[in-house]
């Protein structure tokens, strides 16, 4: 059941405004001239951008952060604990309580919207759709789950009728969205904290698909192929409306010829690597072609796409070691990222992985064990809880032991400081260090680079 959202001038207060999903929506509302406040435990570059837009941000959660006299609409996400003091205060004063997805659903209903869903690839695909529309002069509003240099953040307010949004399935709120165009990149079980089975995940995507006026989906995914009926299909392995041939995956990018409904269309070059990103690109092409974007505009724009932050993001080179940051936290994502890394790099690949959530780690432990075959050396640290209680009695050491059963070079380092110290000892010129995870592992990348600079090059 959707809750009503008032965009006429009534204020909004976001509890946890610094999160990637919350901040994007707050950005759009602030740019529309609506009064916005918010709170979070710590400030960051995202909250700094919101402050520059006039958003008042409180550091820390206090009941005094909300003024009941102003009757704000209080927005929270599934990450906010029911006993959060601000949420409790809002409830005690009968203030309107909105889930993040309620506000996004209301925005989606206002626009000619494109909502991108799927277990993997949502951020890259939605960012690429937004980028292609922007480069084609269609001036879209964009809300995605990653920061993109083109619009200097995770959101932008456009002046056209188009909205591109990343649609998250993690908490089941995907069923609230009814876009003009929906995209489903793939379907897997990734959030066992919310879903008890893959069948539940599939049902959520089926509801979403039934609510899209046009559904674009990847038929290479067996779960999509079996359980959804896309209006527009794309894929590389199955017959589809949009596919690619003459594919070359290189360290410089991906080259391919795109086919549209059985007819050879154009040759493309992508600066983003790997088969998974070619599929993401086909999804974006299918959507913008449906909206009438020319092949000329598409082929001119694609080589300029720089991707989203933390998606195969180069962080620097020090002492001959290359550093790469990637958000991959599911076994399928890890395999795809490491396969891309192997395309790019012919020397030793060192994978540094921080498991994310106890529930996911427990449910997918055996899949994690087999996800690192393209790495020469694997370093596992302890699990990032993301607020979960460890009722599974599982640890990073257990993950490392599982990987070690099938991989010859696995090292367990229990904390981030131990990981950094180990990297300073083991990394050598020519190595590619790939940091994998959705937690805080990436916080040690720049300190490691700086520490390597002071220790000199190994001989």
C-alpha positions as a Python dict, from the first residue, in 0.01 Angstrom:
ca = {
    (1, 'X'): (0, 0, 0),
    (2, 'X'): (152, 331, -109),
    (3, 'X'): (152, 615, 139),
    (4, 'X'): (60, 961, 6),
    (5, 'X'): (353, 1199, -41),
    (6, 'X'): (302, 1577, -43),
    (7, 'X'): (531, 1762, -287),
    (8, 'X'): (339, 2091, -261),
    (9, 'X'): (576, 2256, -12),
    (10, 'X'): (546, 2055, 308),
    (11, 'X'): (891, 1988, 459),
    (12, 'X'): (1077, 1657, 460),
    (13, 'X'): (1313, 1521, 726),
    (14, 'X'): (1537, 1226, 635),
    (15, 'X'): (1663, 997, 912),
    (16, 'X'): (1992, 861, 777),
    (17, 'X'): (2021, 1119, 501),
    (18, 'X'): (2382, 1028, 417),
    (19, 'X'): (2292, 689, 270),
    (20, 'X'): (2330, 650, -104),
    (21, 'X'): (1958, 589, -161),
    (22, 'X'): (1824, 847, 85),
    (23, 'X'): (2059, 1124, -24),
    (24, 'X'): (1965, 1094, -392),
    (25, 'X'): (1598, 1151, -318),
    (26, 'X'): (1681, 1434, -77),
    (27, 'X'): (1889, 1595, -353),
    (28, 'X'): (1596, 1591, -598),
    (29, 'X'): (1355, 1738, -341),
    (30, 'X'): (1600, 2012, -241),
    (31, 'X'): (1664, 2102, -606),
    (32, 'X'): (1287, 2132, -651),
    (33, 'X'): (1289, 2397, -379),
    (34, 'X'): (1125, 2188, -107),
    (35, 'X'): (1234, 2232, 257),
    (36, 'X'): (1461, 1939, 348),
    (37, 'X'): (1644, 1853, 669),
    (38, 'X'): (1817, 1534, 771),
    (39, 'X'): (2037, 1356, 1019),
    (40, 'X'): (2309, 1095, 1013),
    (41, 'X'): (2576, 957, 1244),
    (42, 'X'): (2855, 1111, 1037),
    (43, 'X'): (2893, 1360, 757),
    (44, 'X'): (3053, 1273, 423),
    (45, 'X'): (3099, 1415, 74),
    (46, 'X'): (2735, 1337, -7),
    (47, 'X'): (2602, 1530, 294),
    (48, 'X'): (2841, 1814, 209),
    (49, 'X'): (2677, 1843, -135),
    (50, 'X'): (2333, 1846, 26),
    (51, 'X'): (2442, 2118, 267),
    (52, 'X'): (2555, 2326, -30),
    (53, 'X'): (2198, 2297, -165),
    (54, 'X'): (2062, 2444, 157),
    (55, 'X'): (1973, 2119, 333),
    (56, 'X'): (2020, 2144, 710),
    (57, 'X'): (2197, 1833, 833),
    (58, 'X'): (2231, 1727, 1196),
    (59, 'X'): (2519, 1502, 1297),
    (60, 'X'): (2384, 1233, 1525),
    (61, 'X'): (2028, 1125, 1594),
    (62, 'X'): (1839, 1337, 1847),
    (63, 'X'): (1466, 1392, 1892),
    (64, 'X'): (1533, 1767, 1882),
    (65, 'X'): (1640, 1735, 1517),
    (66, 'X'): (1270, 1728, 1423),
    (67, 'X'): (1034, 2019, 1485),
    (68, 'X'): (679, 1883, 1534),
    (69, 'X'): (535, 2232, 1479),
    (70, 'X'): (651, 2221, 1115),
    (71, 'X'): (474, 1886, 1064),
    (72, 'X'): (751, 1743, 843),
    (73, 'X'): (712, 1425, 644),
    (74, 'X'): (966, 1194, 808),
    (75, 'X'): (1151, 964, 569),
    (76, 'X'): (1345, 656, 675),
    (77, 'X'): (1485, 345, 510),
    (78, 'X'): (1482, -20, 616),
    (79, 'X'): (1823, 42, 776),
    (80, 'X'): (1670, 264, 1047),
    (81, 'X'): (1606, 79, 1374),
    (82, 'X'): (1245, 97, 1503),
    (83, 'X'): (1380, 239, 1830),
    (84, 'X'): (1562, 528, 1663),
    (85, 'X'): (1490, 830, 1884),
    (86, 'X'): (1385, 1051, 1592),
    (87, 'X'): (1149, 788, 1457),
    (88, 'X'): (1000, 735, 1803),
    (89, 'X'): (949, 1110, 1843),
    (90, 'X'): (784, 1137, 1500),
    (91, 'X'): (547, 853, 1586),
    (92, 'X'): (459, 1005, 1923),
    (93, 'X'): (358, 1331, 1747),
    (94, 'X'): (165, 1149, 1471),
    (95, 'X'): (390, 1290, 1200),
    (96, 'X'): (365, 1132, 854),
    (97, 'X'): (619, 845, 835),
    (98, 'X'): (735, 755, 485),
    (99, 'X'): (966, 479, 373),
    (100, 'X'): (1232, 588, 124),
    (101, 'X'): (1056, 374, -137),
    (102, 'X'): (727, 562, -83),
    (103, 'X'): (891, 888, -189),
    (104, 'X'): (1068, 726, -483),
    (105, 'X'): (744, 558, -593),
    (106, 'X'): (568, 895, -585),
    (107, 'X'): (844, 1047, -799),
    (108, 'X'): (827, 755, -1043),
    (109, 'X'): (452, 811, -1078),
    (110, 'X'): (507, 1180, -1164),
    (111, 'X'): (743, 1120, -1457),
    (112, 'X'): (783, 921, -1775),
    (113, 'X'): (998, 696, -1563),
    (114, 'X'): (1253, 422, -1625),
    (115, 'X'): (1312, 202, -1319),
    (116, 'X'): (1608, -36, -1327),
    (117, 'X'): (1583, -347, -1111),
    (118, 'X'): (1783, -668, -1081),
    (119, 'X'): (2012, -845, -839),
    (120, 'X'): (2327, -720, -1013),
    (121, 'X'): (2408, -438, -1251),
    (122, 'X'): (2140, -190, -1142),
    (123, 'X'): (2374, 102, -1076),
    (124, 'X'): (2577, 70, -1395),
    (125, 'X'): (2267, 15, -1611),
    (126, 'X'): (2066, 302, -1463),
    (127, 'X'): (2369, 533, -1477),
    (128, 'X'): (2428, 442, -1841),
    (129, 'X'): (2063, 499, -1936),
    (130, 'X'): (2076, 838, -1765),
    (131, 'X'): (2405, 920, -1936),
    (132, 'X'): (2278, 828, -2284),
    (133, 'X'): (1961, 1033, -2238),
    (134, 'X'): (2166, 1325, -2110),
    (135, 'X'): (2411, 1307, -2400),
    (136, 'X'): (2118, 1286, -2643),
    (137, 'X'): (1986, 1616, -2506),
    (138, 'X'): (1681, 1471, -2327),
    (139, 'X'): (1777, 1621, -1988),
    (140, 'X'): (1653, 1344, -1752),
    (141, 'X'): (1612, 1349, -1376),
    (142, 'X'): (1836, 1073, -1235),
    (143, 'X'): (1845, 891, -899),
    (144, 'X'): (2097, 605, -883),
    (145, 'X'): (2279, 402, -621),
    (146, 'X'): (2628, 524, -701),
    (147, 'X'): (2816, 845, -766),
    (148, 'X'): (2876, 935, -1130),
    (149, 'X'): (3127, 1201, -1231),
    (150, 'X'): (2912, 1328, -1521),
    (151, 'X'): (2654, 1471, -1281),
    (152, 'X'): (2892, 1488, -981),
    (153, 'X'): (2690, 1268, -751),
    (154, 'X'): (2414, 1013, -728),
    (155, 'X'): (2131, 1237, -848),
    (156, 'X'): (2046, 1523, -1081),
    (157, 'X'): (1726, 1717, -1146),
    (158, 'X'): (1647, 1754, -1515),
    (159, 'X'): (1384, 1964, -1687),
    (160, 'X'): (1229, 1695, -1909),
    (161, 'X'): (957, 1443, -1832),
    (162, 'X'): (1207, 1157, -1799),
    (163, 'X'): (1318, 1004, -1469),
    (164, 'X'): (1579, 726, -1445),
    (165, 'X'): (1577, 551, -1108),
    (166, 'X'): (1752, 253, -955),
    (167, 'X'): (1486, 24, -807),
    (168, 'X'): (1604, -188, -514),
    (169, 'X'): (1459, -529, -433),
    (170, 'X'): (1649, -585, -108),
    (171, 'X'): (1359, -510, 130),
    (172, 'X'): (1067, -602, -95),
    (173, 'X'): (977, -242, -171),
    (174, 'X'): (1027, -306, -544),
    (175, 'X'): (656, -394, -562),
    (176, 'X'): (566, -28, -499),
    (177, 'X'): (706, 92, -831),
    (178, 'X'): (496, 123, -1149),
    (179, 'X'): (722, 286, -1409),
    (180, 'X'): (657, 351, -1776),
    (181, 'X'): (963, 134, -1853),
    (182, 'X'): (1102, -127, -1617),
    (183, 'X'): (1433, -308, -1657),
    (184, 'X'): (1527, -640, -1494),
    (185, 'X'): (1894, -728, -1537),
    (186, 'X'): (1886, -1066, -1357),
    (187, 'X'): (1729, -1243, -1059),
    (188, 'X'): (1920, -1422, -782),
    (189, 'X'): (1891, -1457, -405),
    (190, 'X'): (2108, -1183, -255),
    (191, 'X'): (1921, -1072, 58),
    (192, 'X'): (1840, -1374, 275),
    (193, 'X'): (1786, -1131, 563),
    (194, 'X'): (1455, -1039, 393),
    (195, 'X'): (1373, -1334, 165),
    (196, 'X'): (1350, -1693, 283),
    (197, 'X'): (1378, -1839, -68),
    (198, 'X'): (1457, -1761, -430),
    (199, 'X'): (1088, -1815, -505),
    (200, 'X'): (1002, -1513, -291),
    (201, 'X'): (1253, -1303, -482),
    (202, 'X'): (1104, -1416, -813),
    (203, 'X'): (751, -1329, -694),
    (204, 'X'): (868, -976, -607),
    (205, 'X'): (1012, -929, -956),
    (206, 'X'): (695, -1072, -1112),
    (207, 'X'): (483, -811, -933),
    (208, 'X'): (721, -536, -1044),
    (209, 'X'): (718, -664, -1403),
    (210, 'X'): (337, -672, -1413),
    (211, 'X'): (327, -305, -1308),
    (212, 'X'): (561, -182, -1585),
    (213, 'X'): (399, -51, -1902),
    (214, 'X'): (705, -178, -2091),
    (215, 'X'): (936, -443, -1944),
    (216, 'X'): (1293, -479, -2075),
    (217, 'X'): (1474, -785, -1940),
    (218, 'X'): (1780, -1004, -1988),
    (219, 'X'): (1680, -1346, -2120),
    (220, 'X'): (2028, -1488, -2057),
    (221, 'X'): (1918, -1519, -1692),
    (222, 'X'): (1722, -1843, -1655),
    (223, 'X'): (1505, -1701, -1376),
    (224, 'X'): (1409, -1405, -1596),
    (225, 'X'): (1351, -1625, -1898),
    (226, 'X'): (1132, -1867, -1706),
    (227, 'X'): (929, -1634, -1487),
    (228, 'X'): (896, -1298, -1667),
    (229, 'X'): (748, -1198, -2001),
    (230, 'X'): (950, -900, -2124),
    (231, 'X'): (819, -662, -2387),
    (232, 'X'): (1179, -603, -2500),
    (233, 'X'): (1447, -868, -2452),
    (234, 'X'): (1823, -850, -2458),
    (235, 'X'): (2100, -1105, -2418),
    (236, 'X'): (2412, -1264, -2561),
    (237, 'X'): (2333, -1634, -2527),
    (238, 'X'): (1962, -1648, -2609),
    (239, 'X'): (1761, -1517, -2903),
    (240, 'X'): (1671, -1158, -2812),
    (241, 'X'): (1554, -826, -2953),
    (242, 'X'): (1894, -673, -2872),
    (243, 'X'): (2212, -875, -2888),
    (244, 'X'): (2578, -839, -2986),
    (245, 'X'): (2814, -1028, -3214),
    (246, 'X'): (3181, -1003, -3315),
    (247, 'X'): (3263, -939, -2950),
    (248, 'X'): (3618, -861, -2837),
    (249, 'X'): (3694, -819, -2468),
    (250, 'X'): (4026, -638, -2429),
    (251, 'X'): (4217, -449, -2163),
    (252, 'X'): (4123, -128, -2345),
    (253, 'X'): (3752, -195, -2342),
    (254, 'X'): (3485, -402, -2514),
    (255, 'X'): (3420, -397, -2888),
    (256, 'X'): (3105, -545, -3045),
    (257, 'X'): (2846, -517, -3317),
    (258, 'X'): (2494, -459, -3187),
    (259, 'X'): (2196, -622, -3355),
    (260, 'X'): (1845, -481, -3322),
    (261, 'X'): (1556, -722, -3382),
    (262, 'X'): (1758, -940, -3617),
    (263, 'X'): (1915, -654, -3812),
    (264, 'X'): (2278, -551, -3782),
    (265, 'X'): (2283, -201, -3637),
    (266, 'X'): (2615, -46, -3529),
    (267, 'X'): (2964, -118, -3399),
    (268, 'X'): (3023, 4, -3045),
    (269, 'X'): (3319, 56, -2815),
    (270, 'X'): (3276, 49, -2437),
    (271, 'X'): (3537, 176, -2192),
    (272, 'X'): (3385, -46, -1919),
    (273, 'X'): (3512, -403, -1916),
    (274, 'X'): (3360, -746, -1919),
    (275, 'X'): (3065, -949, -2042),
    (276, 'X'): (2840, -828, -1760),
    (277, 'X'): (2892, -468, -1865),
    (278, 'X'): (2817, -551, -2228),
    (279, 'X'): (2484, -690, -2108),
    (280, 'X'): (2424, -376, -1900),
    (281, 'X'): (2497, -171, -2212),
    (282, 'X'): (2251, -372, -2422),
    (283, 'X'): (1983, -299, -2161),
    (284, 'X'): (2058, 73, -2179),
    (285, 'X'): (2058, 69, -2559),
    (286, 'X'): (1725, -115, -2568),
    (287, 'X'): (1565, 145, -2340),
    (288, 'X'): (1693, 456, -2517),
    (289, 'X'): (1614, 312, -2860),
    (290, 'X'): (1257, 258, -2738),
    (291, 'X'): (1257, 628, -2648),
    (292, 'X'): (1377, 723, -2997),
    (293, 'X'): (1746, 800, -2936),
    (294, 'X'): (1944, 768, -3262),
    (295, 'X'): (2222, 517, -3319),
    (296, 'X'): (2455, 807, -3394),
    (297, 'X'): (2393, 962, -3052),
    (298, 'X'): (2443, 624, -2882),
    (299, 'X'): (2773, 539, -3055),
    (300, 'X'): (2911, 886, -2990),
    (301, 'X'): (2821, 876, -2620),
    (302, 'X'): (2920, 522, -2519),
    (303, 'X'): (3302, 571, -2533),
    (304, 'X'): (3264, 870, -2300),
    (305, 'X'): (3089, 682, -2017),
    (306, 'X'): (3316, 666, -1714),
    (307, 'X'): (3096, 444, -1496),
    (308, 'X'): (2989, 487, -1136),
    (309, 'X'): (3215, 509, -834),
    (310, 'X'): (3307, 178, -670),
    (311, 'X'): (3225, -8, -991),
    (312, 'X'): (3567, -119, -1120),
    (313, 'X'): (3705, 214, -1002),
    (314, 'X'): (4078, 276, -1038),
    (315, 'X'): (4217, 430, -719),
    (316, 'X'): (4582, 476, -809),
    (317, 'X'): (4922, 323, -873),
    (318, 'X'): (5202, 307, -618),
    (319, 'X'): (5536, 127, -636),
    (320, 'X'): (5416, -49, -949),
    (321, 'X'): (5101, -183, -778),
    (322, 'X'): (4760, -98, -927),
    (323, 'X'): (4468, -44, -686),
    (324, 'X'): (4107, -112, -786),
    (325, 'X'): (3787, -68, -581),
    (326, 'X'): (3465, -258, -659),
    (327, 'X'): (3133, -288, -477),
    (328, 'X'): (3102, -661, -559),
    (329, 'X'): (2965, -848, -258),
    (330, 'X'): (2772, -1140, -413),
    (331, 'X'): (2956, -1442, -561),
    (332, 'X'): (2829, -1366, -913),
    (333, 'X'): (2954, -1008, -886),
    (334, 'X'): (3293, -1119, -755),
    (335, 'X'): (3336, -1362, -1044),
    (336, 'X'): (3241, -1093, -1297),
    (337, 'X'): (3475, -833, -1146),
    (338, 'X'): (3772, -1070, -1126),
    (339, 'X'): (3709, -1191, -1483),
    (340, 'X'): (3723, -828, -1596),
    (341, 'X'): (4038, -773, -1392),
    (342, 'X'): (4201, -1072, -1560),
    (343, 'X'): (4119, -922, -1900),
    (344, 'X'): (4291, -602, -1799),
    (345, 'X'): (4591, -739, -1614),
    (346, 'X'): (4838, -1011, -1708),
    (347, 'X'): (5030, -1018, -1379),
    (348, 'X'): (4932, -1128, -1028),
    (349, 'X'): (4578, -1041, -917),
    (350, 'X'): (4534, -1004, -542),
    (351, 'X'): (4169, -1012, -434),
    (352, 'X'): (4090, -853, -97),
    (353, 'X'): (3737, -939, 15),
    (354, 'X'): (3524, -819, 305),
    (355, 'X'): (3207, -1032, 332),
    (356, 'X'): (2891, -826, 379),
    (357, 'X'): (2614, -933, 620),
    (358, 'X'): (2611, -1254, 823),
    (359, 'X'): (2289, -1377, 658),
    (360, 'X'): (2429, -1345, 304),
    (361, 'X'): (2761, -1501, 403),
    (362, 'X'): (2591, -1801, 563),
    (363, 'X'): (2342, -1854, 279),
    (364, 'X'): (2599, -1825, -2),
    (365, 'X'): (2910, -1966, 168),
    (366, 'X'): (2965, -2247, -83),
    (367, 'X'): (2921, -2006, -375),
    (368, 'X'): (3173, -1767, -221),
    (369, 'X'): (3419, -2056, -195),
    (370, 'X'): (3422, -2091, -577),
    (371, 'X'): (3409, -1720, -668),
    (372, 'X'): (3783, -1641, -664),
    (373, 'X'): (3927, -1864, -936),
    (374, 'X'): (4052, -1566, -1140),
    (375, 'X'): (4258, -1431, -848),
    (376, 'X'): (4615, -1550, -785),
    (377, 'X'): (4599, -1466, -415),
    (378, 'X'): (4296, -1408, -191),
    (379, 'X'): (4281, -1213, 133),
    (380, 'X'): (3966, -1243, 345),
    (381, 'X'): (3884, -1017, 639),
    (382, 'X'): (3602, -1040, 888),
    (383, 'X'): (3237, -987, 800),
    (384, 'X'): (3089, -636, 781),
    (385, 'X'): (2768, -671, 980),
    (386, 'X'): (2564, -388, 819),
    (387, 'X'): (2376, -376, 1149),
    (388, 'X'): (2291, -747, 1164),
    (389, 'X'): (2332, -958, 1476),
    (390, 'X'): (2549, -1265, 1419),
    (391, 'X'): (2289, -1529, 1500),
    (392, 'X'): (2460, -1760, 1249),
    (393, 'X'): (2786, -1781, 1444),
    (394, 'X'): (2981, -1731, 1121),
    (395, 'X'): (3307, -1542, 1074),
    (396, 'X'): (3550, -1427, 810),
    (397, 'X'): (3779, -1710, 918),
    (398, 'X'): (3512, -1959, 812),
    (399, 'X'): (3483, -1787, 472),
    (400, 'X'): (3860, -1802, 430),
    (401, 'X'): (3860, -2172, 518),
    (402, 'X'): (3586, -2239, 260),
    (403, 'X'): (3776, -2054, -14),
    (404, 'X'): (4101, -2231, 87),
    (405, 'X'): (3942, -2569, 16),
    (406, 'X'): (3941, -2484, -357),
    (407, 'X'): (4207, -2210, -386),
    (408, 'X'): (4577, -2260, -306),
    (409, 'X'): (4664, -1911, -181),
    (410, 'X'): (4420, -1777, 78),
    (411, 'X'): (4505, -1558, 377),
    (412, 'X'): (4274, -1458, 661),
    (413, 'X'): (4334, -1119, 825),
    (414, 'X'): (4079, -1047, 1098),
    (415, 'X'): (4059, -666, 1082),
    (416, 'X'): (4129, -381, 841),
    (417, 'X'): (4453, -278, 1009),
    (418, 'X'): (4579, -636, 975),
    (419, 'X'): (4477, -637, 607),
    (420, 'X'): (4672, -319, 543),
    (421, 'X'): (4982, -448, 723),
    (422, 'X'): (4965, -774, 527),
    (423, 'X'): (4928, -590, 195),
    (424, 'X'): (5235, -378, 269),
    (425, 'X'): (5430, -702, 311),
    (426, 'X'): (5291, -908, 24),
    (427, 'X'): (5224, -667, -265),
    (428, 'X'): (5494, -643, -531),
    (429, 'X'): (5545, -431, -844),
    (430, 'X'): (5312, -551, -1120),
    (431, 'X'): (5036, -669, -886),
    (432, 'X'): (4674, -565, -922),
    (433, 'X'): (4505, -528, -582),
    (434, 'X'): (4126, -563, -619),
    (435, 'X'): (3925, -455, -314),
    (436, 'X'): (3583, -624, -308),
    (437, 'X'): (3287, -556, -82),
    (438, 'X'): (2996, -328, 8),
    (439, 'X'): (3122, -242, 356),
    (440, 'X'): (3408, -18, 468),
    (441, 'X'): (3703, -212, 321),
    (442, 'X'): (3770, 66, 70),
    (443, 'X'): (3863, 300, 358),
    (444, 'X'): (4209, 142, 372),
    (445, 'X'): (4292, 182, 3),
    (446, 'X'): (4431, 536, 12),
    (447, 'X'): (4612, 483, 348),
    (448, 'X'): (4774, 172, 197),
    (449, 'X'): (4886, 369, -109),
    (450, 'X'): (5027, 642, 115),
    (451, 'X'): (5209, 391, 337),
    (452, 'X'): (5359, 220, 32),
    (453, 'X'): (5487, 557, -89),
    (454, 'X'): (5691, 597, 230),
    (455, 'X'): (5833, 244, 234),
    (456, 'X'): (5980, 256, -117),
    (457, 'X'): (5977, 2, -397),
    (458, 'X'): (6055, -361, -316),
    (459, 'X'): (6348, -517, -497),
}
